Amino acid sequence: MSVWSAVLLAACVCVGLKAFGYLIPARLLEAPRPARISDLLTVALLAALVAVQSLGAGQAVMVDARVPAVLVAAGLLWLRQSFLVVVVAAAAVAALLRLAGWAA
């Protein structure tokens, strides 16, 4: 199977799943339990994505300038700073640590 065949197959599966989602009655999705599960699942998936992108380097775990940058971003978000301030501060922390030679 070529790469393009796999991409086409994955695209078809995604369209099929989306179409299947429209067949589920709205009353099932609006119930408190499924709504709560979908809210928690969204947060868990986003947290996993942040962890993988912050600590992952191929198959290894690498602690570099991204970790303090994410911690600064989390702290600023906790203090309810604007998104632009959070992004600029995290980027500055990562850049300064890399400039100092602390991390690649």
NORVEN-V274335 format. One record per backbone hydrogen bond with DSSP energy under -0.5 kcal/mol. CO is the residue of the C=O (numbers start at 1). NH is the residue of the N-H. Records with the same first field share a line. If there is no record, write none. Layout:
CO: NH + NH
This chain:
2: 6
3: 7
4: 8
5: 9
6: 10
7: 11
8: 12
9: 13
10: 14
11: 15
12: 16
13: 17
14: 18
15: 19
16: 20
17: 21
18: 22
19: 22 + 23
20: 23 + 24
21: 24
25: 28 + 29
26: 30
31: 35
32: 36
33: 37
34: 38
35: 39
36: 40
37: 41
38: 42
39: 43
40: 44
41: 45
42: 46
43: 47
44: 48
45: 49
46: 50
47: 51
48: 52
49: 53
50: 54
51: 55
52: 56
55: 62
57: 59 + 60
60: 57 + 62
62: 64
64: 67 + 68
65: 69
66: 70
67: 71
68: 72
69: 73
70: 74
71: 75
72: 76
73: 77
74: 78
75: 79
76: 81
77: 80
82: 86
83: 87
84: 88
85: 89
86: 90
87: 91
88: 92
89: 93
90: 94
91: 95
92: 96
93: 97
94: 98
95: 99
96: 100
97: 102 + 103
98: 101
